[in-house]
């Protein structure tokens, strides 16, 4: 399975959020044959996730637009793109499942772009929002408010699964059947 992981590349992320997400991933990736697909950042939680993936023998694919960042990565596959928007599209294209952990503006930009694409083209890529630290609670309240006032279609709620603990993460990833050939609109 190609597991896309989007999360913070800043060293300033709350330590508790970082430890919670990293622990969940460590537990989940153990003994799994996943190809991890990520942006090329090497700092913050993104860097920690890459270390966990390598320690667990996962194939690592990084996608980035900055040559220096790409060169710093000890990845199996490196894909060069021209912009953050193109990186998000490539992450979406290369992943069977997308997992969003704690993050900032870049992570939220990727999330909104991917959810919008899923709604507009009825895409079947699985999206998981990991919310054990409740960092997405206010976002969900905002989206619900926009749904209630008619600005957002209620169908947005079908575009992702929200989970709050590592046990649910392992269970949901194990439950996904990945098709060999998927028709994706890109």
N, C-alpha and C positions, 0 to 999 in steps of 0.2 A: 504494500500500500504506500502511496506517496502522501505523506502527511506534511502539509504546509503549516508552519508555525509562525504566527505574527505576534510580536511582543516588543517590549521596550529595548532600545539600544542605548539608553542613557544610564550612566552610573548613579544617577540621583534617585532612581526608583526606590520606594520604601522597602527596606530590608525584609520586613515580614512578608510583603507581597512576593518578593523575589524568592524567598525560601519556600513559601507555600507552593508556588507554581513549579519551581525546580524539583521539589520533592514529588509532586504529582507526576511530573514527566519521568523522573527517574524510576518510579514505581511502575509506570505504564509502559515504558520502552524496554524494560528488562525482558529479555527472551523474545522480543518481537523482531520481525524482519521488515522494518520500515525504512523507506527512503525519506529522509527529512529534507524538506524544501523550505528555504528561508532567504531573507534578504542578506546582504553581505556584511552587515554591521558586526563588529567583533567585541563591542563593549556591552556593559549592562547585562540585563537578563538574556538578551540575544546571544551574547558571548557564552554565558553560562549554559544555555540550552545546547549550543553547538558542542561544548565540552561533554555534556551528558550524552548527546547522540554518539559522539566518537567513542566514549567509554563503553557504550553499549553495542558497538560494532555496526551502527547504522550507516548506510550510505548517506552522504551529505551533499546536497545540491544547493549552491548559493547563487543568487541572482542579484546583480547590482549594476550601477551606472558609474561608480567611482573606481577607477583602476587601482588606486592605492588600497582601498578596502578589499577589493577582489583578491589582490595579491597577498594580503595578510591572512586570508582564509586557507586553512588546510582542508579543503573540500575535495570530494571525489570528482564533482562536476562544477564548473564555474560558467555561468551564462552572463554575458555582457548585454546590457540594454542601455537606452539613451536617456531615460528619465524615471522619476519615481512612479509616474502613471504607467509607463510601460512595464516597470518592475512588478507593479500590482497585477497587471493583466497577465504577465508571465507566471507569477506565483499561482494565480487562479488556474491558468491553463495546465500547469505541471502537477497540480495537487488533486488527489481524490477526495481528501478531507482537509478542511482548513480549521486550525485551532487558534483562537485568539486568547492570548493571556493578557496580563496587565501591560498597559502601554500608554503612550501619550498621543500627540497629534498625528504622527505617522501611522500608528496602529489604528486609530479611529478613522483616518482617511482610507486606509485599506479596507476596513470593515464596511464603511458606508459604500464604497465603490463596489465591493463584492456583493453586498446585499441588494444594491440597486440592480446590478447585472442579473442576479438570480431572479428577481421579480420580473424584469423586463424581457428576459429570454427564456424564462421557465427552466432554468438550469438545475440539474440534479446534484451538483457538488454539495457534499455535506459541510455544514459550517457549525462549529462548536464554539461557544463563548464560555471560557472558564472563569467563574465568578466567585470562587471561594473567599476572596478578600473583599467582595462586594464592590469592586471598582467599577462595575457596569450598572449598578442599581439606578443611579441618576439618569443614565442614558436610556434605560428601558422605561423609566417614568416619563421622560421627555417624548420618546417614541409613542408611548401609550396616549399621552396628551395630544400629540399631533394626529394620531388615529382618531381619537374622540372628536377632534374639531374638523375632521374630514380632510386634513392635509396629506395623510398617508393612508394607503389602503391597508385594511386589516390583514391582508395576505402577507404583510411583512413578517408577521409572527411565525409563519410556516417556513421561513428562509433559514432559520438557525435553531439550534438546541442550546439552551442555557443549562450549565451544570455547576454544582457548587462543591464538589469534592472529588478526590482522586479515585475513589472506588467507582463513581459514576463515569469518570473519564475512561477508565479501563473497560468497563462494561459496554459503554456505547461504541468505543472503537472496535471492540471484539464483535459487536453486532452488525457492523457495516459489511455488506457484501460488495466488493468492488468488481465492477464489470471489466473484462479485458478490453473491450472496445466501447468507449463512451462517445456519444455524439455531443460535441461541445460547439457552441457558437462562439467564435472569437473573431 
